[in-house]
């Protein structure tokens, strides 16, 4: 795993996660982030589009010209999808988080009030 990569912010992580399975437009991304985070992360439009702008600039996502159903879709909507670099970056972040959780369990850190984990 590449340790020189700066960890993703929580909003950026959840946006990449939301786009992992298929492309989405902004409102769908906001709803997916809320659902996938168990309601702990809610993105307003300003935060969402700031994150999208940054991820576009980093080449982790791209705008898609495709529309699921052009006749039923609002043409003003912009759809986004992961790039190959975005998939790779999400994988690096998931590996980093997995390593952190494994280490915390080895140390017996108590998760959310649950009984202490044992190694």
N, C-alpha and C positions, 0 to 999 in steps of 0.2 A: 504494500500500500504506500502511496506517495504521501509522506508526512509534511511536505513543503506546501501543500495546498491549504489555503485558509478555509476553516470550516464555514459552511453555509449559514446564513442567518435562518432563523426558524421560518419566517415567511417564504424565503427563497427555497428552502428545503421542501416545504409543503406544496409550493407551486410546481416544482419539478415532479414531485410525487403525483400531483393531480394530472399532469400531462403524460405520465408514464404509459398508461394503457391506450389513450387516444387523445386526439386534439380536442381542445375546448375553447369556448369564448370566455371572456372575462367573468361574467356572472356565474357560469358553470364552474370556473376555477374557484371563485369565492366560496361557493356552496361545497365543493369538494374539499377544500382546505378545512372548512368548519367541520365537515363530517369526518374526514380522516384524522383530524386532531382531537376528536371526541369533544368538540366544542371549545377547546382551550385556546385555539387560534382563530380569530375572526379578522378578516382583512377588509377594510373599507376600500372604496375605489381609489383614493389617493395612494394608499400604501400598495395596493395591488398593482396599479399601473406604474408606480415607481420601481417595484420589483421586476415587473415585466420588462421595463425599459433597460434595467441593468442586465437582466439575463439575455436580452436580445443583443446588447452591446458586447457581452462576453461570449456570444455565439453558442449559448447553451440551449436556447429555444429559437424558433423562427416563426414568422407569420406564415400561415397556410392560405393559399388561394382557393383551396377546395371548400365546398360547403356541403353539409350532410344532405340537405334537401333545399335547393335554391328557391323553390316556389313557396316554401313555408318559412323561410329564414329571413331575418331582417338583414338587408344588404349592408347596413352600417356596422354590423358585428364583425369583429376581427377574431379569427381563430388562430390559436398558437399550438405548436407541437415541439416535442423535444428534438434536438439534433443528436447526431452520434456523440458529439462532445458532451451534450447534456445527459445522455444516458450513462456515459462513462463517469461523469462528475457525480451523478446521483449514486452510482455504485460505490464510488470512493467514500462518499459521505455515509452511506449505509454501513460500510465496513468500519469506518471510524466510530460510528455510534455503537455498533455491535461490540467492538473492542472495548469501548468505555464501559458498557453495561457488564460485559464479562469480568472486567477488572473490578468493578464495583461489587459484583457478587462474590468474587474471590476475597475481597476485603470485608465481607459480611455487612455491607451497607444495607440499612433498612429502607425498602422501597415503599413509599406512600403509606406508611403505618403498618405494613405487613410485617410478619415475623422476620427476623434477620435471616439472610441467606447464608447457607454454609457452602464452602468450597468443596 
